[in-house]
Every structure is written in structure tokens, then in C-alpha cells.
Amino acid sequence: MMPPAPPAALVAEAPAEPQPVQAVVERIGNTVRVRLIGLAPRHIDVRYTLTLTAGSNRTQQGGNVHLVPDVQVTLLDLTQSTSTHWGGVLELQIAGGRGYRVVLGDGA
């Protein structure tokens, strides 16, 4: 005999699909390097914009990409010199209306 099913409130939902674009950040001396890595479990079209501010410098780059299932690609590799704090915003719009925004920086 099987145990009764748990109440609906205790049933875990399936985890959300991982975000198809991840920012990998490295701080080395007076530089900050940001790489955008694309990886998706299915075909997906993504529009991305990275805005990076370091001291008085502001850089914005972006583009459109069609990600192929389970193929990792580097979308952007940006290195910025800075002797001060830095921050950035990664904005993504996924085909079908979903989008997200990730705030990056050294916390200052």
C-alpha cells in the first residue's frame, strides 16, 4: 500500500529553467573582466545588453544571439581598467517576452 500523497502546499515545484546567459566576473589588479556565457537546454533567441561603469568610464555593449541546445558560447568578453569601484547591469530579453536584469559590481 502506497502512502498518501502530500498536501498540495508541500509539493515542490519543478525548478525554474536556468538563465540562458550568465555573467562571469574577475577582478585582477586594476582591471575588471566580465564575460557573458550563453548556454541553454533548448533553442532560444536572446537579446542582451551589458552596461559597465568603472570610475568615470561607461561602456555599453550588446547584441542578439540564437542559442543552440547544450552548446556553450562566449557572447562577450570585456575588460575595463579601473582603480576605483565598478558596477554593471546585464539586461536580457528572451524571445516570448521573458526577461531579466542582473546587477553586477564590487558592492561599493
C-alpha positions, 0 to 999 in steps of 0.5 A: 500500500502506497502512502498518501500523497502530500498536501498540495502546499508541500509539493515542490515545484519543478525548478525554474529553467536556468538563465540562458546567459550568465555573467562571469566576473574577475577582478585582477589588479586594476582591471575588471573582466566580465564575460557573458556565457550563453548556454541553454537546454533548448533553442532560444533567441536572446537579446542582451545588453551589458552596461559597465561603469568603472570610475568615470568610464561607461561602456555599453555593449550588446547584441542578439544571439540564437542559442543552440541546445547544450552548446556553450558560447562566449557572447562577450568578453570585456575588460575595463581598467579601473582603480576605483569601484565598478558596477554593471547591469546585464539586461536580457530579453528572451524571445516570448517576452521573458526577461531579466536584469542582473546587477553586477559590481564590487558592492561599493 
